[in-house]
């Protein structure tokens, strides 16, 4: 997918790293926004990546995450996703802007889209 992205001539950086609790090779406060769709699925990322997403987004920037709603109950990697999101809000790292449900998001499954502002 990085090779495909390079052909678009719209991206400046191409980064291939494991997204998890490890520190990414990206400077703090580098991006205005992060968008993730389909990240939280079996064998993909877990809620332990959220701190890194927050770290690389500038204060006032946004993080938008979309996933199939049923993943919140069925996927080991995201059963604690919403509680982790709430904890990071309590810690003053970000503020939830919205949580919206989308019927028929993917393959007939409903979706949920979160929007957070980094503090």
C-alpha positions as CSV (number, residue, x, y, z in Angstrom):
1,X,0.0,0.0,0.0
2,X,2.9,2.3,0.5
3,X,3.9,1.8,-3.1
4,X,0.4,2.7,-4.2
5,X,0.4,5.8,-1.9
6,X,3.6,7.0,-3.5
7,X,2.0,7.0,-7.0
8,X,-0.6,9.5,-5.7
9,X,1.9,12.3,-5.3
10,X,0.0,13.8,-2.4
11,X,2.0,12.4,0.6
12,X,5.3,13.7,1.9
13,X,6.2,11.0,4.4
14,X,6.0,7.2,4.1
15,X,6.4,5.4,7.4
16,X,6.4,1.7,8.0
17,X,6.3,0.9,11.7
18,X,4.5,-1.3,14.2
19,X,1.7,0.7,15.8
20,X,1.4,-0.2,19.4
21,X,2.8,0.9,22.7
22,X,6.3,1.4,21.3
23,X,7.5,4.9,20.5
24,X,7.1,5.6,16.8
25,X,10.0,7.3,15.0
26,X,7.9,10.4,14.5
27,X,8.5,13.7,16.4
28,X,6.0,14.9,18.9
29,X,3.3,17.3,17.6
30,X,4.1,16.5,14.0
31,X,0.6,16.3,12.4
32,X,-2.6,18.3,12.4
33,X,-4.7,15.1,12.2
34,X,-4.6,11.3,12.2
35,X,-7.3,9.2,10.5
36,X,-7.6,5.5,11.1
37,X,-10.1,3.2,9.5
38,X,-10.1,-0.5,10.1
39,X,-7.2,-0.4,12.5
40,X,-9.0,-2.3,15.3
41,X,-9.6,-5.7,13.9
42,X,-8.3,-9.2,14.7
43,X,-4.6,-9.2,14.4
44,X,-4.3,-5.5,14.0
45,X,-3.7,-2.7,16.5
46,X,-5.0,-2.6,20.1
47,X,-5.9,0.3,22.3
48,X,-2.3,0.5,23.6
49,X,-1.5,2.6,20.4
50,X,-3.6,5.6,21.4
51,X,-0.9,7.4,23.4
52,X,1.3,7.3,20.3
53,X,-1.4,8.8,18.1
54,X,-2.0,11.5,20.6
55,X,1.8,12.2,21.0
56,X,2.3,12.8,17.2
57,X,-0.7,15.1,16.8
58,X,-0.3,18.8,17.5
59,X,-2.4,20.3,20.4
60,X,-5.7,21.3,18.9
61,X,-5.4,18.7,16.2
62,X,-7.8,15.8,15.7
63,X,-7.8,12.1,15.7
64,X,-10.6,10.3,13.8
65,X,-11.0,6.5,14.3
66,X,-13.5,4.3,12.5
67,X,-14.3,0.7,13.1
68,X,-17.1,-1.9,12.9
69,X,-19.1,-1.5,16.1
70,X,-19.2,-5.2,16.7
71,X,-15.4,-5.2,17.2
72,X,-16.0,-3.5,20.5
73,X,-17.4,-6.7,21.9
74,X,-15.8,-9.4,19.7
75,X,-12.2,-8.4,19.3
76,X,-9.8,-8.9,22.1
77,X,-7.7,-6.0,20.9
78,X,-10.5,-3.5,21.4
79,X,-12.7,-4.7,24.2
80,X,-11.2,-2.1,26.4
81,X,-11.0,0.6,23.6
82,X,-13.7,2.9,24.9
83,X,-12.6,2.6,28.5
84,X,-9.0,3.4,27.4
85,X,-10.3,6.4,25.4
86,X,-12.2,7.6,28.5
87,X,-9.1,7.2,30.7
88,X,-6.9,9.3,28.3
89,X,-9.6,12.0,28.4
90,X,-9.6,11.9,32.2
91,X,-5.8,12.3,32.0
92,X,-6.3,15.5,30.0
93,X,-4.7,14.2,26.8
94,X,-7.6,14.6,24.5
95,X,-11.3,15.5,24.5
96,X,-14.1,13.6,22.7
97,X,-15.8,15.7,20.1
98,X,-18.2,13.0,18.8
99,X,-19.1,9.3,18.7
100,X,-21.4,8.5,15.8
101,X,-22.9,5.3,14.7
102,X,-23.1,4.5,10.9
103,X,-25.6,1.8,9.8
104,X,-24.1,-0.5,7.1
105,X,-20.6,0.9,7.6
106,X,-18.8,-2.2,6.1
107,X,-20.2,-5.5,4.7
108,X,-23.5,-4.8,6.4
109,X,-22.0,-4.2,9.8
110,X,-22.7,-1.0,11.6
111,X,-19.8,1.2,12.3
112,X,-18.7,3.7,14.9
113,X,-16.6,6.8,14.3
114,X,-14.8,8.6,17.0
115,X,-13.5,12.1,16.8
116,X,-11.1,13.5,19.4
117,X,-9.3,16.8,19.8
118,X,-5.8,16.6,21.2
119,X,-5.2,18.9,24.2
